[in-house]
Amino acid sequence: MEEVIKIEGGHRLHGSVRISGSKNATVALIPAAVLAHGPVTICGVPNISDVHSLSVLCLVIIHMYHL
């Protein structure tokens, strides 16, 4: 039987999620971290140019808009 995840709005999220150190996971997590209202730690980030470029871009956006 396939697992079903039911999502209901209106509830504050909390907790942690373990994601593998893949490029695709990291490239998705970096912009999501910008939207967080507090500190975010991403571990196991691969040392590749895509991740570095996206990190720099996000830092520029954060600086420009004082996020």
C-alpha positions as CSV (number, residue, x, y, z in Angstrom):
1,M,0.0,0.0,0.0
2,E,1.3,3.5,-0.9
3,E,1.9,5.9,2.0
4,V,-0.4,8.9,2.0
5,I,0.6,12.3,3.5
6,K,-2.2,14.6,4.3
7,I,-1.3,18.3,4.5
8,E,-3.6,20.8,6.2
9,G,-2.9,24.5,6.2
10,G,-3.1,26.9,9.1
11,H,-0.6,25.1,11.3
12,R,2.9,26.3,12.0
13,L,5.6,23.9,10.9
14,H,8.4,22.7,13.1
15,G,10.9,19.9,13.2
16,S,13.7,18.8,11.0
17,V,14.2,16.9,7.8
18,R,17.2,14.8,6.8
19,I,18.0,15.2,3.1
20,S,20.8,13.4,1.2
21,G,23.8,15.5,0.1
22,S,22.7,15.4,-3.5
23,K,22.9,18.5,-5.8
24,N,19.2,18.5,-6.5
25,A,18.3,18.4,-2.9
26,T,20.7,21.2,-2.0
27,V,19.6,23.4,-4.9
28,A,16.0,23.1,-3.7
29,L,16.9,23.8,-0.1
30,I,18.9,26.9,-0.5
31,P,16.1,29.1,-1.9
32,A,13.7,27.6,0.7
33,A,16.1,28.6,3.5
34,V,15.9,32.2,2.3
35,L,12.2,32.2,3.0
36,A,12.6,30.9,6.6
37,H,12.0,33.3,9.5
38,G,15.0,32.0,11.5
39,P,18.4,30.4,11.1
40,V,18.7,27.4,8.8
41,T,21.6,24.9,8.8
42,I,22.1,22.7,5.7
43,C,24.6,19.9,6.2
44,G,26.2,17.6,3.7
45,V,26.2,20.2,0.9
46,P,28.2,19.1,-2.1
47,N,31.1,21.3,-3.1
48,I,30.0,22.1,-6.7
49,S,29.7,25.2,-8.8
50,D,25.9,25.1,-9.0
51,V,25.6,25.2,-5.2
52,H,28.2,27.9,-4.9
53,S,26.6,30.1,-7.6
54,L,23.1,29.7,-6.1
55,S,24.4,30.5,-2.6
56,V,26.1,33.7,-3.9
57,L,22.9,34.7,-5.7
58,C,20.8,34.2,-2.6
59,L,23.2,36.2,-0.5
60,V,23.0,39.1,-3.0
61,I,19.2,39.0,-2.9
62,I,19.1,38.9,0.9
63,H,21.5,41.9,1.0
64,M,19.5,43.9,-1.6
65,Y,16.1,43.4,0.1
66,H,17.4,43.3,3.7
67,L,15.7,39.9,4.3
